[in-house]
Amino acid sequence: MGGEPATESRGSRLRTHIGWWIGVISAAIGILAFFLTRCDSGAPKLSEWRAKADAICEQEFPGVLQKMSASDDSFVELIRKPNPAQADRNAASDDAQEVSASMRHLVGSWRTLEQPDEQRSEIDKLHAAGAAFSEAYASYSSALYSNEYMNEAYGEQEQAALTALTKQIELLNLKECKVQVGSPEDEGEYIVP
């Protein structure tokens, strides 16, 4: 009986040491894995993301601008009529809705791009500014349809969204997007609905 407790404590100590070493090794492997994933996250570099985002601007922004021009023309035609009919307001509303849909598609294309780890919050702000611009035209479209379009708040909403969008484009150094949209200093060049 006297030998049994010593054997159990030796086995117990051995299990404790093995458990301790397994814990240390597991922690070391976890720390190593953490640093390896942080160093090689697989996310694209900012320059790669920028090139893809600019390519989307080059492809899609001309259509957005064309639809904005058509919407501006519809609005000018609408306000020139002394008593525009509902069909006139519907046509202008549809043109504004086209701008909203085109911009929403462009922002969706941006969102499909895998984001780099750098400037992630600024890229999210770019998406939000583009979505706000789309929403401004959607609100304006509804106002045209319901004959409430003379409220200046719609123009202010669109201008604020455009300013935020141009600011994010400039901050992220999206050169092709800047060519298409302009810069914050260019405000007021479009007919604001």
MARTI-222701 format. One record per residue (C-alpha): residue in one letter; z, y, x. Coordinates in steps of 0.05 Angstrom, whole numbers, padded with zeros to 5 digits, always signed. Layout:
BEGIN
AZYX/...
END
This chain:
BEGIN
M+00000+00000+00000/G+00013+00048+00056/G-00059+00041+00081/E-00092+00055+00014/P-00074+00128+00007/A-00101+00143+00076/T-00167+00109+00059/E-00173+00147-00006/S-00159+00213+00027/R-00211+00199+00082/G-00263+00182+00028/S-00241+00241-00013/R-00248+00286+00048/L-00316+00256+00064/R-00341+00269-00008/T-00314+00340-00004/H-00350+00353+00062/I-00415+00323+00036/G-00410+00364-00028/W-00396+00426+00012/W-00456+00415+00058/I-00501+00400-00001/G-00478+00465-00032/V-00492+00505+00032/I-00560+00473+00040/S-00578+00486-00033/A-00556+00559-00027/A-00598+00567+00037/I-00659+00537+00003/G-00648+00584-00057/I-00643+00645-00012/L-00704+00624+00027/A-00743+00613-00038/F-00722+00681-00063/F-00746+00716+00000/L-00811+00677+00001/T-00827+00696-00071/R-00809+00769-00059/C-00853+00772+00003/D-00912+00737-00029/S-00907+00751-00104/G-00980+00738-00116/A-00987+00806-00150/P-01048+00846-00130/K-01043+00904-00083/L-01045+00973-00114/S-01114+00986-00084/E-01141+00922-00117/W-01112+00942-00185/R-01138+01013-00176/A-01209+00987-00163/K-01208+00944-00226/A-01178+01000-00269/D-01231+01048-00244/A-01285+00997-00260/I-01259+00994-00331/C-01261+01070-00335/E-01332+01071-00309/Q-01353+01019-00360/E-01315+01042-00422/F-01299+01116-00416/P-01370+01140-00427/G-01368+01106-00495/V-01301+01139-00512/L-01328+01207-00491/Q-01391+01196-00532/K-01349+01179-00593/M-01305+01240-00580/S-01367+01283-00579/A-01392+01253-00645/S-01323+01264-00675/D-01322+01336-00652/D-01392+01346-00682/S-01370+01315-00748/F-01309+01361-00750/V-01351+01423-00737/E-01399+01402-00791/L-01341+01390-00839/I-01308+01458-00828/R-01375+01494-00836/K-01380+01470-00908/P-01345+01515-00958/N-01322+01457-01002/P-01331+01391-00965/A-01336+01330-01009/Q-01294+01267-00998/A-01356+01233-00969/D-01359+01288-00916/R-01286+01278-00899/N-01296+01202-00898/A-01352+01209-00848/A-01310+01253-00802/S-01251+01206-00811/D-01294+01146-00791/D-01317+01182-00728/A-01245+01199-00708/Q-01226+01126-00721/E-01282+01104-00674/V-01251+01145-00618/S-01183+01113-00632/A-01213+01043-00631/S-01252+01055-00567/M-01192+01082-00531/R-01148+01025-00557/H-01199+00976-00528/L-01200+01011-00461/V-01123+01009-00457/G-01126+00936-00476/S-01173+00924-00418/W-01125+00959-00371/R-01067+00917-00397/T-01104+00852-00382/L-01103+00870-00308/E-01048+00838-00268/Q-01003+00895-00245/P-00983+00906-00173/D-00909+00910-00157/E-00917+00981-00133/Q-00919+01037-00184/R-00909+00989-00242/S-00872+01042-00283/E-00928+01092-00272/I-00980+01041-00294/D-00938+01028-00357/K-00938+01104-00369/L-01014+01103-00362/H-01018+01050-00416/A-00970+01089-00461/A-01010+01153-00451/G-01075+01118-00469/A-01043+01087-00530/A-01015+01155-00551/F-01085+01185-00544/S-01112+01129-00589/E-01056+01141-00639/A-01070+01216-00640/Y-01141+01202-00663/A-01118+01151-00713/S-01070+01202-00743/Y-01124+01254-00744/S-01171+01204-00778/S-01120+01195-00833/A-01111+01270-00840/L-01186+01279-00847/Y-01189+01226-00901/S-01132+01256-00940/N-01156+01329-00932/E-01097+01350-00889/Y-01137+01361-00825/M-01126+01436-00818/N-01055+01424-00794/E-01052+01446-00721/A-01002+01390-00705/Y-01060+01340-00700/G-01094+01381-00647/E-01029+01390-00610/Q-01015+01315-00613/E-01084+01299-00584/Q-01078+01352-00530/A-01009+01328-00509/A-01034+01256-00505/L-01095+01278-00465/T-01052+01317-00417/A-01005+01257-00406/L-01066+01212-00396/T-01099+01258-00345/K-01032+01266-00309/Q-01023+01191-00301/I-01096+01182-00280/E-01085+01234-00226/L-01018+01206-00204/L-01047+01136-00197/N-01107+01164-00160/L-01158+01133-00207/K-01219+01169-00181/E-01271+01142-00230/C-01224+01154-00289/K-01213+01225-00265/V-01289+01236-00262/Q-01294+01212-00334/V-01233+01245-00364/G-01222+01305-00319/S-01157+01331-00291/P-01099+01366-00324/E-01128+01433-00305/D-01190+01418-00347/E-01152+01422-00413/G-01187+01456-00469/E-01258+01436-00450/Y-01263+01391-00511/I-01262+01414-00582/V-01193+01395-00603/P-01190+01367-00673/
END
